[in-house]
Amino acid sequence: MLPLFDPPRDDSKTTLEELRQLGIATKLITGDQVAIAREMAGQLGLGAEILPAESLEDLSAGPFHDPGERIERADGFAQVFPEHKYRIVELLQRRGHLVGMTGDGVNDAPALKRADAGIAVSGATDAARSAADIVLLSPGLSVVVEAIRESRRIFQRMHHYAVYRIAETIRVLVFMTVSILVFDFYPLSALMIVLLALLNDGAILSIAYDRTRWSPRPVRWQMPVVLGVATALGLAGVVATFGLLWLAEVVFAQPREFIQTLIYLKLSVAGHLTVFVARTVGPFWSVRPALPLLLAVVGTQLLATLLAVNGIFMAPIGWGWALLVWGYSLVWFLVEDRVKLLAYQLFGRRPTLLRSHKET
């Protein structure tokens, strides 16, 4: 009997536990006997609710029976054929799950093709590889855990970028539209708009290398939260810019060419500071920014400040006014961070922010 003993890999139980901590439920599907499946599930800590193939064939029996619910509650399935694997994946998807399927043989190909993420393990047949979305080159499934964590980091970066980009668009477009239509004042020249766009895009590209924390739960886009938080940040920026415009024109009675340079520098500096607000769900200091992002923002804003101070392509304002704009922008940066926290509390759940959904 010893040659028949086929234990799981040493890292299998640890991998399944890590997947469980990531909010992913795991089910065992095998063509072996029920007793073997229960023993294997027990060793892996998956539970003892194993359905045999016969029960899978009768899932639709009974007028009040929900086959998807029965499959959802099961810990594993034994004595199954390829059509059973396909049916299991299909029913789980109908119940709102995103389903990942692993396999190595020809009989796994239909289910691998049907799954949202078909994963062919190391040593899989050509049929399984061609049907799968992902092909593992190293033995075991531990690489899947790191892949899930990295994908959630990427998702967080995409979320932060979307919040920043929408907020910045609202900030610039609303301010310029109101200034032109209501106050008959063009706050930026065409060249200033080009410079603003170039410097902003040059710095924001570095957000792809930013440091993020992966979510402990599955996440998906929750657009009311994204739009709500971005709108709150954008409108706060509009108020701040109009405040500087009022100070420069009414309190200090500066000429409009001078004010244009002030507004340009303020939009550039405050816009890049908004990156540090948008990149976190909690306070801006809760996650330390990556060095490439920090260097990119500092570099572009030093260039924008030098252009404004020395009057390159615009009226010069000198170092005194430039420092005043920086101080004004930093104060509003702290205000915007509080606005962001309130917006997350209003539009979504602040700790996780992105609505969780089921993954199997």
Residue frames as qw, qx, qy, qz and C-alpha x, y, z in Angstrom:
[[0.000, 0.882, 0.471, 0.000, 0.00, 0.00, 0.00],
 [0.391, -0.632, 0.026, 0.669, 2.92, 2.40, 0.54],
 [0.286, 0.024, 0.497, 0.819, 3.41, 3.20, -3.19],
 [0.021, -0.663, -0.649, -0.374, -0.26, 4.27, -3.32],
 [0.308, -0.770, -0.335, 0.448, 0.21, 6.95, -0.67],
 [0.396, 0.485, 0.241, 0.741, 0.33, 10.29, -2.50],
 [0.281, -0.653, -0.423, 0.562, 0.57, 13.09, 0.08],
 [0.240, 0.949, 0.178, 0.104, 0.04, 16.75, -0.75],
 [0.526, 0.521, -0.242, 0.627, 3.02, 19.00, -1.23],
 [0.484, -0.289, -0.511, 0.649, 4.67, 20.31, 1.93],
 [0.053, -0.109, -0.084, 0.989, 3.66, 23.89, 1.13],
 [0.192, -0.416, -0.700, -0.547, 0.06, 23.12, 0.11],
 [0.368, -0.675, -0.615, 0.179, -1.57, 23.62, 3.51],
 [0.305, -0.473, -0.108, 0.819, 0.32, 26.86, 4.09],
 [0.037, 0.062, 0.479, 0.875, -0.65, 28.13, 0.65],
 [0.269, -0.545, -0.713, -0.349, -4.33, 27.35, 1.21],
 [0.378, -0.655, -0.465, 0.460, -4.23, 29.11, 4.58],
 [0.209, -0.305, 0.122, 0.921, -2.72, 32.20, 2.99],
 [0.105, -0.281, -0.630, -0.717, -5.42, 32.14, 0.32],
 [0.341, -0.650, -0.679, 0.017, -8.05, 31.93, 3.05],
 [0.332, -0.566, -0.238, 0.716, -6.53, 34.97, 4.74],
 [0.069, -0.119, 0.370, 0.919, -6.83, 36.81, 1.42],
 [0.521, 0.303, 0.287, -0.744, -10.58, 36.15, 1.42],
 [0.539, 0.315, -0.615, -0.482, -10.47, 33.35, -1.15],
 [0.815, -0.135, 0.453, -0.335, -12.39, 30.12, -0.53],
 [0.194, 0.442, -0.831, -0.278, -10.79, 26.93, -1.84],
 [0.877, 0.032, 0.254, -0.407, -12.60, 23.76, -2.89],
 [0.304, -0.345, 0.859, 0.223, -11.13, 20.35, -3.68],
 [0.804, 0.394, -0.022, -0.445, -12.19, 18.71, -6.96],
 [0.146, -0.454, 0.867, 0.144, -10.90, 15.22, -7.69],
 [0.731, 0.130, -0.499, -0.447, -11.75, 12.07, -9.61],
 [0.217, 0.187, -0.904, 0.318, -10.66, 9.96, -6.62],
 [0.436, -0.466, -0.768, -0.049, -13.00, 8.17, -4.22],
 [0.341, -0.822, -0.139, -0.435, -14.92, 10.11, -1.56],
 [0.800, -0.556, -0.076, 0.212, -12.86, 8.61, 1.28],
 [0.676, 0.072, 0.070, 0.730, -9.61, 9.69, -0.37],
 [0.095, 0.660, 0.180, 0.724, -10.99, 13.17, -0.99],
 [0.546, -0.794, -0.146, -0.223, -12.09, 13.53, 2.63],
 [0.816, -0.365, -0.017, 0.447, -8.70, 12.40, 3.90],
 [0.515, 0.281, 0.137, 0.798, -6.91, 14.83, 1.61],
 [0.140, -0.760, -0.203, -0.601, -9.25, 17.69, 2.53],
 [0.698, -0.700, -0.144, 0.038, -8.68, 16.93, 6.21],
 [0.750, -0.160, 0.031, 0.641, -4.91, 17.08, 5.78],
 [0.310, 0.366, 0.199, 0.855, -5.20, 20.40, 3.97],
 [0.039, -0.356, -0.490, 0.795, -7.69, 21.91, 6.44],
 [0.175, -0.096, -0.471, -0.859, -10.44, 22.31, 3.83],
 [0.616, -0.021, 0.302, -0.727, -13.31, 20.68, 5.72],
 [0.281, -0.042, 0.959, 0.005, -15.15, 17.37, 5.42],
 [0.583, 0.525, 0.377, -0.492, -18.23, 18.31, 3.35],
 [0.072, -0.314, 0.759, 0.565, -17.36, 16.33, 0.20],
 [0.728, 0.367, 0.194, -0.545, -20.01, 15.74, -2.48],
 [0.538, -0.057, 0.777, 0.321, -19.74, 12.62, -4.68],
 [0.049, 0.095, -0.585, -0.804, -20.37, 12.71, -8.41],
 [0.084, -0.449, -0.875, -0.162, -23.77, 11.04, -8.00],
 [0.085, -0.725, -0.483, 0.484, -25.07, 13.99, -6.00],
 [0.067, -0.423, 0.270, 0.862, -23.70, 16.40, -8.59],
 [0.044, -0.152, -0.795, -0.586, -25.82, 14.74, -11.25],
 [0.214, -0.630, -0.744, -0.060, -28.94, 15.29, -9.10],
 [0.220, -0.175, -0.258, 0.924, -28.28, 18.93, -8.23],
 [0.263, -0.109, -0.260, -0.922, -31.37, 20.12, -10.06],
 [0.375, -0.362, -0.846, -0.110, -33.70, 17.69, -8.31],
 [0.228, -0.560, -0.614, 0.508, -36.49, 19.16, -6.19],
 [0.164, 0.816, 0.396, 0.387, -38.66, 22.21, -6.89],
 [0.275, -0.958, 0.005, -0.085, -37.12, 24.30, -4.09],
 [0.820, -0.319, 0.156, 0.449, -33.55, 23.14, -4.38],
 [0.215, 0.944, -0.223, -0.109, -30.80, 25.64, -5.26],
 [0.942, 0.130, -0.059, 0.303, -27.88, 23.70, -6.81],
 [0.368, 0.682, -0.249, 0.581, -25.56, 26.70, -6.62],
 [0.458, -0.708, 0.289, -0.453, -26.08, 27.04, -2.88],
 [0.963, -0.235, 0.128, -0.004, -25.28, 23.37, -2.31],
 [0.789, 0.379, -0.097, 0.473, -22.08, 23.62, -4.34],
 [0.060, 0.787, -0.224, 0.572, -21.18, 26.85, -2.58],
 [0.638, -0.632, 0.286, -0.335, -21.42, 25.23, 0.86],
 [0.991, 0.007, -0.030, 0.128, -19.47, 22.10, -0.11],
 [0.398, -0.771, 0.419, 0.269, -15.78, 21.81, 0.74],
 [0.070, -0.432, 0.791, 0.427, -14.95, 19.50, -2.15],
 [0.832, 0.313, -0.006, -0.459, -16.16, 17.10, -4.81],
 [0.379, -0.366, 0.839, 0.138, -15.08, 13.52, -5.52],
 [0.499, 0.219, 0.821, 0.167, -15.44, 11.00, -8.36],
 [0.351, 0.756, 0.133, -0.536, -16.07, 13.83, -10.81],
 [0.660, 0.335, 0.493, 0.458, -15.80, 13.88, -14.60],
 [0.285, 0.053, 0.188, 0.938, -14.90, 16.85, -16.84],
 [0.189, -0.573, -0.490, -0.629, -18.56, 17.85, -17.22],
 [0.543, -0.694, -0.441, 0.171, -18.93, 18.00, -13.44],
 [0.487, -0.306, -0.056, 0.816, -15.95, 20.35, -13.12],
 [0.076, 0.282, 0.375, 0.880, -17.40, 22.62, -15.79],
 [0.383, -0.658, -0.549, -0.344, -20.79, 22.60, -14.06],
 [0.563, -0.574, -0.360, 0.473, -19.27, 23.46, -10.66],
 [0.325, -0.129, 0.093, 0.932, -17.44, 26.46, -12.09],
 [0.092, -0.414, -0.509, -0.749, -20.54, 27.61, -13.97],
 [0.460, -0.691, -0.545, -0.117, -22.85, 27.46, -10.95],
 [0.517, -0.491, -0.236, 0.660, -20.37, 29.28, -8.72],
 [0.199, 0.058, 0.250, 0.946, -20.11, 32.04, -11.29],
 [0.246, -0.565, -0.571, -0.542, -23.89, 32.36, -11.41],
 [0.533, -0.710, -0.431, 0.162, -23.86, 32.99, -7.66],
 [0.021, -0.991, 0.052, -0.119, -21.58, 35.99, -8.08],
 [0.717, -0.520, 0.312, 0.344, -18.19, 34.40, -7.50],
 [0.415, 0.761, -0.477, -0.141, -15.05, 35.08, -9.48],
 [0.956, -0.168, 0.238, -0.027, -13.74, 31.55, -9.95],
 [0.151, 0.705, -0.681, -0.129, -10.16, 30.43, -10.38],
 [0.983, 0.018, 0.107, -0.147, -9.53, 26.83, -11.50],
 [0.103, -0.661, 0.726, 0.158, -6.29, 24.88, -11.38],
 [0.940, 0.148, 0.272, -0.142, -5.61, 21.72, -13.36],
 [0.223, -0.591, 0.676, 0.380, -3.04, 19.77, -15.32],
 [0.415, 0.066, 0.882, 0.215, -4.88, 17.26, -17.53],
 [0.091, -0.173, -0.638, -0.745, -7.01, 17.11, -20.64],
 [0.275, -0.580, -0.765, -0.061, -10.08, 16.49, -18.47],
 [0.248, -0.605, -0.344, 0.674, -9.51, 19.87, -16.76],
 [0.239, 0.077, 0.382, 0.889, -9.51, 21.87, -20.01],
 [0.135, -0.646, -0.580, -0.478, -13.27, 22.66, -20.17],
 [0.455, -0.793, -0.354, 0.199, -13.34, 23.98, -16.60],
 [0.493, -0.336, 0.093, 0.797, -10.08, 25.90, -17.10],
 [0.150, 0.306, 0.473, 0.813, -11.61, 27.58, -20.14],
 [0.287, -0.725, -0.547, -0.303, -14.84, 28.42, -18.31],
 [0.531, -0.604, -0.335, 0.491, -13.20, 29.81, -15.16],
 [0.064, 0.998, 0.016, -0.019, -12.49, 33.52, -14.76],
 [0.004, -0.788, 0.616, 0.018, -8.86, 32.59, -14.10],
 [0.996, 0.071, -0.053, -0.027, -7.82, 29.23, -15.49],
 [0.180, -0.792, 0.583, -0.019, -4.44, 28.20, -14.08],
 [0.932, 0.214, -0.291, 0.026, -2.45, 25.32, -15.60],
 [0.631, -0.708, 0.308, 0.076, 0.02, 24.02, -13.04],
 [0.006, 0.673, -0.702, -0.234, 3.61, 23.02, -13.72],
 [0.190, -0.145, 0.960, 0.148, 3.84, 19.95, -15.95],
 [0.596, 0.426, 0.430, -0.528, 0.31, 20.35, -17.36],
 [0.593, 0.291, 0.670, 0.340, -0.65, 18.86, -20.70],
 [0.154, 0.041, 0.371, 0.915, -0.75, 20.98, -23.84],
 [0.206, -0.587, -0.660, -0.422, -4.55, 20.89, -23.79],
 [0.427, -0.734, -0.427, 0.312, -4.66, 22.32, -20.26],
 [0.383, -0.338, 0.078, 0.856, -2.06, 24.97, -21.11],
 [0.061, 0.239, 0.509, 0.824, -3.95, 26.15, -24.18],
 [0.312, -0.669, -0.613, -0.280, -7.24, 26.37, -22.26],
 [0.498, -0.610, -0.372, 0.492, -5.76, 28.20, -19.26],
 [0.105, 0.977, 0.048, 0.177, -5.24, 31.93, -18.79],
 [0.195, -0.821, 0.520, -0.130, -2.11, 31.43, -16.66],
 [0.923, 0.140, -0.342, 0.108, 0.56, 28.74, -16.92],
 [0.531, -0.781, 0.328, -0.029, 2.74, 28.09, -13.87],
 [0.633, 0.573, -0.511, 0.099, 6.34, 27.13, -14.58],
 [0.064, 0.401, -0.788, 0.463, 7.36, 26.22, -11.04],
 [0.432, -0.284, -0.856, -0.021, 5.84, 23.40, -8.95],
 [0.198, -0.436, -0.648, 0.592, 3.17, 24.19, -6.36],
 [0.026, 0.790, 0.502, 0.352, 0.67, 27.03, -6.00],
 [0.434, -0.604, -0.258, 0.617, 2.55, 29.36, -3.68],
 [0.253, 0.007, 0.300, 0.920, 3.25, 31.71, -6.58],
 [0.125, -0.627, -0.621, -0.454, -0.50, 32.29, -6.89],
 [0.409, -0.744, -0.406, 0.338, -0.57, 33.93, -3.47],
 [0.346, -0.427, 0.120, 0.827, 2.07, 36.48, -4.42],
 [0.112, 0.270, 0.595, 0.749, 0.36, 37.06, -7.77],
 [0.225, -0.752, -0.601, -0.151, -2.90, 37.91, -5.98],
 [0.405, -0.704, -0.197, 0.550, -1.15, 40.30, -3.62],
 [0.301, -0.201, 0.338, 0.869, 0.65, 42.03, -6.48],
 [0.014, 0.483, 0.658, 0.578, -2.55, 42.33, -8.51],
 [0.293, -0.821, -0.484, 0.082, -4.23, 44.03, -5.55],
 [0.389, -0.527, 0.046, 0.754, -1.30, 46.44, -5.26],
 [0.182, 0.121, 0.543, 0.811, -1.74, 47.28, -8.94],
 [0.139, -0.684, -0.659, -0.279, -5.46, 47.77, -8.38],
 [0.351, -0.765, -0.299, 0.449, -4.78, 50.20, -5.53],
 [0.307, -0.298, 0.278, 0.860, -2.44, 52.22, -7.76],
 [0.038, 0.376, 0.661, 0.648, -5.12, 52.35, -10.46],
 [0.259, -0.774, -0.577, 0.032, -7.67, 53.51, -7.89],
 [0.371, -0.650, -0.093, 0.657, -5.38, 56.24, -6.57],
 [0.242, -0.057, 0.457, 0.854, -4.59, 57.41, -10.09],
 [0.051, -0.573, -0.689, -0.441, -8.29, 57.58, -10.99],
 [0.306, -0.809, -0.419, 0.275, -9.09, 59.65, -7.90],
 [0.355, -0.502, 0.130, 0.777, -6.21, 62.04, -8.60],
 [0.203, 0.113, 0.586, 0.777, -6.92, 62.44, -12.31],
 [0.110, -0.698, -0.646, -0.290, -10.64, 63.13, -11.84],
 [0.357, -0.783, -0.290, 0.419, -9.97, 65.55, -8.97],
 [0.349, -0.362, 0.264, 0.823, -7.35, 67.44, -10.96],
 [0.117, 0.358, 0.650, 0.660, -9.62, 67.70, -14.00],
 [0.216, -0.810, -0.543, -0.048, -12.44, 69.12, -11.87],
 [0.427, -0.646, -0.103, 0.624, -10.03, 71.52, -10.18],
 [0.274, -0.198, 0.386, 0.858, -8.68, 73.04, -13.42],
 [0.026, 0.393, 0.690, 0.607, -11.78, 72.96, -15.63],
 [0.240, -0.788, -0.566, 0.039, -14.26, 74.28, -13.06],
 [0.360, -0.637, -0.070, 0.678, -11.90, 77.06, -11.95],
 [0.215, -0.110, 0.458, 0.856, -11.11, 78.18, -15.48],
 [0.034, -0.524, -0.724, -0.446, -14.75, 78.01, -16.63],
 [0.274, -0.818, -0.463, 0.204, -16.06, 80.05, -13.69],
 [0.368, -0.509, 0.087, 0.773, -13.20, 82.55, -13.99],
 [0.160, 0.067, 0.559, 0.811, -13.91, 83.15, -17.68],
 [0.142, -0.561, -0.700, -0.419, -17.71, 83.19, -17.55],
 [0.385, -0.796, -0.446, 0.138, -18.27, 84.95, -14.24],
 [0.406, -0.746, 0.028, 0.527, -15.21, 87.15, -13.72],
 [0.580, 0.813, 0.007, 0.048, -14.22, 87.64, -17.38],
 [0.195, -0.801, 0.565, 0.046, -10.64, 86.67, -16.50],
 [0.890, 0.298, -0.344, 0.016, -8.44, 84.13, -18.28],
 [0.634, -0.724, 0.271, -0.012, -6.42, 82.73, -15.34],
 [0.669, -0.287, 0.566, 0.387, -3.96, 80.77, -17.51],
 [0.355, 0.632, -0.415, -0.550, -2.45, 81.39, -20.90],
 [0.926, 0.272, -0.165, -0.206, -2.37, 78.64, -23.50],
 [0.509, 0.511, -0.629, 0.289, 1.34, 78.07, -22.87],
 [0.303, -0.401, 0.643, -0.578, 0.74, 77.79, -19.12],
 [0.881, 0.009, 0.188, -0.433, -1.87, 75.09, -19.73],
 [0.824, 0.410, -0.389, 0.034, 0.61, 73.13, -21.86],
 [0.208, 0.512, -0.683, 0.477, 3.34, 73.44, -19.20],
 [0.577, -0.284, 0.480, -0.597, 0.89, 72.40, -16.50],
 [0.947, 0.137, -0.005, -0.292, -0.15, 69.30, -18.43],
 [0.684, 0.486, -0.510, 0.188, 3.42, 68.27, -19.29],
 [0.018, 0.471, -0.690, 0.549, 4.74, 68.60, -15.74],
 [0.712, -0.182, 0.376, -0.564, 1.69, 66.90, -14.22],
 [0.950, 0.221, -0.125, -0.184, 1.84, 63.93, -16.60],
 [0.511, 0.545, -0.599, 0.287, 5.59, 63.60, -16.21],
 [0.171, -0.399, 0.696, -0.572, 5.28, 63.24, -12.44],
 [0.775, -0.076, 0.291, -0.556, 2.11, 61.18, -12.25],
 [0.795, 0.326, -0.493, -0.139, 3.64, 58.41, -14.38],
 [0.227, 0.395, -0.790, 0.410, 5.80, 57.54, -11.39],
 [0.652, -0.248, 0.355, -0.622, 2.71, 56.48, -9.43],
 [0.899, 0.170, -0.358, -0.189, 3.16, 53.10, -11.17],
 [0.603, 0.241, -0.625, 0.432, 6.15, 52.58, -8.86],
 [0.341, -0.579, 0.267, -0.690, 4.46, 53.87, -5.73],
 [0.128, 0.068, -0.921, 0.361, 4.42, 51.89, -2.49],
 [0.622, -0.264, -0.172, -0.716, 0.97, 50.48, -1.67],
 [0.341, -0.163, 0.844, -0.380, -0.60, 48.02, 0.74],
 [0.329, -0.099, -0.817, -0.463, -2.47, 45.09, -0.75],
 [0.617, -0.290, 0.067, -0.729, -6.02, 44.64, 0.43],
 [0.224, -0.180, 0.928, -0.236, -6.70, 41.64, 2.72],
 [0.558, 0.406, 0.647, -0.323, -10.06, 41.15, 0.97],
 [0.416, 0.346, 0.632, 0.555, -11.05, 40.84, -2.70],
 [0.047, 0.574, 0.128, -0.807, -11.76, 44.24, -4.24],
 [0.389, 0.506, 0.630, 0.443, -13.58, 45.67, -7.22],
 [0.093, 0.238, 0.121, 0.959, -14.31, 49.09, -8.65],
 [0.103, -0.686, -0.659, 0.291, -16.79, 51.08, -6.60],
 [0.309, 0.443, 0.276, 0.795, -17.36, 54.12, -8.78],
 [0.293, -0.871, -0.289, -0.268, -19.58, 56.11, -6.36],
 [0.661, -0.642, 0.000, 0.388, -16.64, 56.17, -3.96],
 [0.590, 0.044, 0.282, 0.756, -14.12, 57.09, -6.65],
 [0.121, 0.625, 0.365, 0.679, -16.27, 59.88, -8.09],
 [0.432, -0.850, -0.286, -0.097, -17.40, 61.14, -4.69],
 [0.659, -0.547, 0.043, 0.514, -13.91, 61.42, -3.21],
 [0.494, 0.155, 0.334, 0.788, -12.45, 62.90, -6.41],
 [0.017, -0.760, -0.390, -0.521, -15.24, 65.48, -6.64],
 [0.516, -0.828, -0.177, 0.126, -14.73, 66.51, -3.02],
 [0.632, -0.350, 0.184, 0.666, -10.98, 66.96, -3.58],
 [0.363, 0.392, 0.426, 0.730, -11.55, 68.80, -6.86],
 [0.158, -0.852, -0.348, -0.358, -14.04, 71.26, -5.39],
 [0.596, -0.718, -0.058, 0.354, -11.78, 71.89, -2.40],
 [0.570, -0.080, 0.295, 0.762, -9.03, 72.78, -4.88],
 [0.142, 0.658, 0.433, 0.599, -11.38, 75.17, -6.72],
 [0.388, -0.891, -0.235, -0.033, -12.17, 76.99, -3.47],
 [0.654, -0.506, 0.110, 0.551, -8.46, 77.22, -2.62],
 [0.473, 0.202, 0.378, 0.770, -7.56, 78.65, -6.04],
 [0.044, -0.795, -0.375, -0.476, -10.32, 81.25, -5.91],
 [0.548, -0.790, -0.148, 0.231, -9.08, 82.19, -2.46],
 [0.586, -0.265, 0.233, 0.729, -5.62, 82.93, -3.86],
 [0.252, 0.505, 0.461, 0.684, -7.15, 84.85, -6.76],
 [0.268, -0.884, -0.337, -0.184, -9.13, 87.01, -4.34],
 [0.604, -0.651, 0.007, 0.460, -6.05, 87.70, -2.18],
 [0.533, -0.037, 0.345, 0.772, -3.91, 88.67, -5.15],
 [0.136, 0.522, 0.468, 0.700, -6.47, 90.88, -6.91],
 [0.337, -0.821, -0.337, -0.314, -8.49, 92.41, -4.06],
 [0.653, -0.709, -0.067, 0.257, -6.13, 92.47, -1.08],
 [0.577, -0.399, 0.291, 0.651, -2.77, 93.02, -2.83],
 [0.405, 0.840, 0.088, -0.351, -4.11, 94.64, -6.03],
 [0.444, -0.342, 0.650, 0.513, -1.66, 92.86, -8.34],
 [0.439, 0.446, -0.382, -0.680, -1.87, 93.16, -12.16],
 [0.914, 0.128, 0.163, -0.347, -3.54, 90.29, -13.99],
 [0.695, 0.517, -0.496, 0.068, -0.39, 89.10, -15.78],
 [0.019, -0.467, 0.744, -0.477, 1.23, 88.73, -12.35],
 [0.697, -0.107, 0.453, -0.545, -1.87, 86.92, -11.05],
 [0.878, 0.329, -0.245, -0.247, -1.73, 84.48, -13.96],
 [0.462, 0.458, -0.711, 0.268, 1.73, 83.37, -12.89],
 [0.326, -0.295, 0.665, -0.604, 0.57, 83.00, -9.28],
 [0.842, 0.090, 0.189, -0.497, -2.36, 80.87, -10.38],
 [0.768, 0.424, -0.476, -0.065, -0.14, 78.75, -12.62],
 [0.220, 0.415, -0.780, 0.414, 2.30, 78.04, -9.80],
 [0.517, -0.171, 0.545, -0.637, -0.51, 77.35, -7.35],
 [0.893, 0.199, -0.030, -0.402, -2.26, 74.88, -9.69],
 [0.658, 0.447, -0.598, 0.098, 1.03, 73.12, -10.37],
 [0.048, 0.361, -0.763, 0.534, 2.17, 72.86, -6.74],
 [0.596, -0.072, 0.468, -0.649, -1.25, 72.06, -5.27],
 [0.852, 0.262, -0.244, -0.381, -1.97, 69.57, -8.05],
 [0.587, 0.342, -0.709, 0.187, 1.14, 67.56, -7.28],
 [0.169, -0.252, 0.706, -0.640, 0.47, 67.74, -3.55],
 [0.779, 0.021, 0.093, -0.619, -2.94, 66.23, -4.29],
 [0.698, 0.273, -0.658, -0.069, -1.09, 63.11, -5.47],
 [0.220, 0.189, -0.811, 0.507, -0.03, 62.50, -1.87],
 [0.503, -0.010, 0.400, -0.766, -3.60, 63.01, -0.69],
 [0.804, 0.214, -0.191, -0.521, -5.18, 60.72, -3.29],
 [0.535, 0.363, -0.763, 0.001, -2.67, 57.88, -2.91],
 [0.111, 0.016, -0.882, 0.458, -3.94, 56.79, 0.52],
 [0.405, -0.569, -0.631, -0.337, -7.31, 55.96, 2.04],
 [0.541, -0.672, -0.361, 0.354, -6.23, 57.03, 5.49],
 [0.138, -0.931, 0.100, 0.321, -4.17, 60.12, 6.41],
 [0.598, 0.752, -0.277, -0.005, -1.49, 61.02, 3.86],
 [0.034, -0.672, 0.716, -0.185, 1.27, 59.82, 6.20],
 [0.860, -0.168, 0.378, -0.299, -0.27, 56.34, 6.66],
 [0.909, 0.194, 0.264, 0.258, 1.73, 54.88, 3.73],
 [0.311, -0.666, 0.315, 0.600, 5.20, 56.19, 2.95],
 [0.657, 0.708, -0.047, -0.256, 5.54, 57.22, -0.73],
 [0.894, 0.087, 0.203, 0.390, 8.05, 55.45, -2.94],
 [0.394, -0.536, 0.207, 0.717, 11.27, 57.28, -3.76],
 [0.295, 0.209, 0.594, 0.719, 10.60, 57.52, -7.54],
 [0.062, -0.795, -0.555, -0.238, 7.26, 59.25, -6.92],
 [0.384, -0.819, -0.151, 0.398, 8.76, 61.63, -4.37],
 [0.426, -0.323, 0.360, 0.764, 11.69, 62.57, -6.61],
 [0.223, 0.430, 0.639, 0.597, 9.43, 63.06, -9.64],
 [0.147, -0.877, -0.451, -0.072, 7.08, 65.41, -7.79],
 [0.424, -0.742, 0.024, 0.519, 9.88, 67.42, -6.17],
 [0.448, -0.106, 0.478, 0.748, 11.75, 67.70, -9.47],
 [0.150, 0.578, 0.599, 0.534, 8.80, 68.90, -11.54],
 [0.234, -0.903, -0.358, 0.024, 7.73, 71.41, -8.90],
 [0.468, -0.564, 0.155, 0.662, 11.20, 72.87, -8.58],
 [0.326, 0.160, 0.554, 0.749, 11.13, 73.38, -12.34],
 [0.045, -0.764, -0.563, -0.313, 7.67, 74.99, -12.19],
 [0.388, -0.832, -0.188, 0.350, 8.84, 77.28, -9.38],
 [0.455, -0.321, 0.319, 0.767, 11.93, 78.35, -11.31],
 [0.209, 0.447, 0.601, 0.628, 9.80, 79.16, -14.36],
 [0.192, -0.863, -0.447, -0.137, 7.47, 81.33, -12.28],
 [0.489, -0.714, -0.046, 0.499, 10.20, 83.05, -10.24],
 [0.387, -0.309, 0.404, 0.770, 12.34, 83.97, -13.25],
 [0.439, 0.634, 0.116, -0.626, 9.45, 84.77, -15.57],
 [0.095, -0.214, 0.835, 0.497, 10.23, 82.17, -18.25],
 [0.110, -0.327, -0.810, -0.474, 7.23, 82.11, -20.63],
 [0.330, -0.765, -0.545, -0.092, 5.28, 84.20, -18.08],
 [0.080, -0.854, 0.148, -0.492, 5.50, 87.28, -15.85],
 [0.498, 0.150, -0.691, 0.502, 8.10, 86.90, -13.04],
 [0.555, -0.724, -0.273, -0.305, 6.87, 86.86, -9.43],
 [0.038, 0.664, -0.570, 0.482, 10.12, 86.54, -7.43],
 [0.420, 0.040, -0.870, 0.255, 10.99, 84.20, -4.58],
 [0.192, -0.011, 0.545, -0.816, 8.84, 85.95, -1.96],
 [0.687, 0.134, -0.016, -0.714, 5.59, 85.37, -3.79],
 [0.657, 0.198, -0.707, -0.172, 6.68, 81.86, -4.80],
 [0.208, 0.056, -0.846, 0.488, 7.23, 80.92, -1.17],
 [0.427, 0.071, 0.347, -0.832, 3.86, 82.44, -0.30],
 [0.745, 0.164, -0.360, -0.537, 2.20, 80.21, -2.92],
 [0.521, 0.148, -0.830, 0.135, 4.02, 77.16, -1.56],
 [0.040, -0.013, 0.714, -0.699, 2.93, 77.95, 2.00],
 [0.582, 0.128, 0.086, -0.798, -0.65, 78.57, 0.89],
 [0.724, 0.184, -0.567, -0.347, -0.70, 75.28, -1.03],
 [0.344, 0.123, -0.865, 0.343, 0.72, 73.33, 1.92],
 [0.304, 0.031, 0.537, -0.786, -1.99, 74.66, 4.23],
 [0.725, 0.206, -0.081, -0.652, -4.68, 73.63, 1.76],
 [0.526, 0.249, -0.810, -0.066, -2.94, 70.27, 1.34],
 [0.020, 0.005, -0.847, 0.531, -3.68, 69.55, 5.01],
 [0.518, 0.205, 0.265, -0.787, -7.27, 70.73, 4.54],
 [0.678, 0.279, -0.474, -0.487, -7.75, 68.49, 1.50],
 [0.303, 0.153, -0.927, 0.161, -6.48, 65.49, 3.45],
 [0.244, 0.156, 0.698, -0.655, -9.26, 66.03, 5.99],
 [0.607, 0.325, -0.085, -0.720, -11.77, 66.51, 3.17],
 [0.512, 0.261, -0.781, -0.245, -10.66, 63.16, 1.74],
 [0.074, -0.001, -0.920, 0.385, -11.18, 61.35, 5.05],
 [0.417, 0.285, 0.437, -0.744, -14.66, 62.83, 5.40],
 [0.595, 0.359, -0.377, -0.612, -15.48, 61.91, 1.80],
 [0.374, 0.153, -0.914, -0.046, -14.48, 58.26, 2.36],
 [0.113, 0.161, 0.805, -0.560, -16.66, 58.15, 5.46],
 [0.484, 0.376, 0.168, -0.772, -19.54, 59.64, 3.49],
 [0.658, 0.429, -0.372, -0.495, -19.27, 57.61, 0.26],
 [0.821, 0.160, -0.547, -0.033, -17.75, 54.34, 1.39],
 [0.844, -0.524, -0.056, 0.098, -16.19, 52.23, 4.10],
 [0.049, 0.927, -0.370, 0.029, -12.95, 53.90, 5.00],
 [0.600, -0.506, 0.610, 0.105, -10.83, 50.91, 6.14],
 [0.623, 0.063, 0.707, 0.328, -11.18, 48.91, 2.92],
 [0.170, 0.530, -0.147, -0.817, -12.82, 51.56, 0.70],
 [0.413, 0.250, -0.644, -0.593, -13.38, 49.15, -2.17],
 [0.820, -0.101, 0.182, -0.533, -16.32, 46.84, -1.93],
 [0.263, -0.318, 0.909, 0.058, -15.33, 43.22, -1.40],
 [0.820, 0.194, -0.180, -0.508, -16.72, 40.43, -3.51],
 [0.869, -0.242, 0.424, -0.085, -16.40, 36.68, -3.49],
 [0.415, 0.606, -0.650, -0.195, -13.55, 34.74, -5.00],
 [0.902, -0.173, 0.362, -0.161, -13.36, 30.97, -5.15]]
